[in-house]
């Protein structure tokens, strides 16, 4: 089973890129982030014509998450991250696909920091920590996939000092991410490529960062203890980032052996 996550950075603007990638790689399940589309504007017909059922939470201008399933309809279980009933941002959706429970997430960026946006980022990640622990306790095979907006370690960022004050690399978000691993979650990409120094998933449009490989690792697939032993491969579809009208993220994927 191939599961992928892709911050598409406007699903309608980059629909052609998305459909090309789906046709080429045919993942069994896909988590999308930054739909940047209201609920009625999600391109359901085009996605279904490509062979995928979908569940999604849309939001005009920003945010938005979706889960796609090849030749199937995802079975939705949640459409929000629990812990704050006042949170109306479309940042989390959860569904079962092929016997695996998948949580698709788009964590807050947190910039500028310090400040209220950074505090909201940390509060959101604290809620994710609580929910992730509950998912582990179920004993189910679970994948938490998406744009975490955290660079876990210094080696996950190209050599630069320009991000020293950025929310993505601060100690508190990194500690929150490490806390998930301490619960027993496996960082799939790093588990398969433990020594890869340039394991990037995002390249900013600015300052020619794609052209000079000035990237960072923001997109992660975390595997619960019940499914981690099934991990057989993982990678980044870097070529997708180099295409015309590309998102600033590349798809990240894993392969799971049959359960």
PERA-V844934 format. One record per residue. N is the residue number from 1. BURIAL is I if it has 9 or more other C-alpha atoms within 8 Angstrom, else O. Layout:
N	BURIAL
N	BURIAL
This chain:
1	O
2	I
3	I
4	I
5	I
6	I
7	I
8	I
9	I
10	I
11	I
12	I
13	O
14	I
15	O
16	O
17	I
18	I
19	I
20	O
21	I
22	I
23	O
24	O
25	O
26	O
27	I
28	I
29	I
30	I
31	I
32	I
33	I
34	I
35	I
36	I
37	I
38	I
39	I
40	O
41	O
42	I
43	O
44	O
45	O
46	O
47	I
48	I
49	O
50	I
51	O
52	I
53	I
54	I
55	I
56	I
57	I
58	I
59	I
60	I
61	O
62	I
63	I
64	I
65	I
66	I
67	I
68	I
69	I
70	I
71	O
72	O
73	I
74	I
75	O
76	I
77	O
78	I
79	I
80	I
81	I
82	O
83	O
84	O
85	O
86	O
87	O
88	O
89	O
90	I
91	I
92	I
93	I
94	I
95	I
96	I
97	I
98	O
99	O
100	I
101	I
102	I
103	I
104	I
105	I
106	I
107	I
108	I
109	I
110	I
111	I
112	I
113	I
114	O
115	O
116	O
117	I
118	I
119	I
120	I
121	I
122	I
123	O
124	I
125	I
126	I
127	I
128	I
129	I
130	O
131	I
132	I
133	I
134	O
135	I
136	I
137	O
138	O
139	O
140	I
141	I
142	I
143	I
144	I
145	I
146	I
147	I
148	I
149	I
150	I
151	I
152	I
153	O
154	O
155	O
156	I
157	I
158	I
159	O
160	O
161	O
162	O
163	O
164	O
165	O
166	I
167	I
168	I
169	I
170	I
171	O
172	O
173	I
174	I
175	O
176	I
177	I
178	I
179	I
180	I
181	I
182	O
183	O
184	I
185	I
186	I
187	I
188	I
189	I
190	O
191	O
192	O
193	O
194	O
195	O
196	O
197	O
198	I
199	I
200	I
201	I
202	I
203	I
204	I
205	O
206	O
207	O
208	I
209	I
210	I
211	O
212	O
213	O
214	I
215	I
216	I
217	I
218	I
219	I
220	I
221	I
222	I
223	I
224	I
225	I
226	I
227	I
228	I
229	O
230	I
231	I
232	O
233	O
234	I
235	O
236	I
237	I
238	I
239	O
240	I
241	I
242	O
243	O
244	O
245	O
246	I
247	I
248	I
249	I
250	I
251	I
252	I
253	I
254	I
255	I
256	I
257	O
258	O
259	O
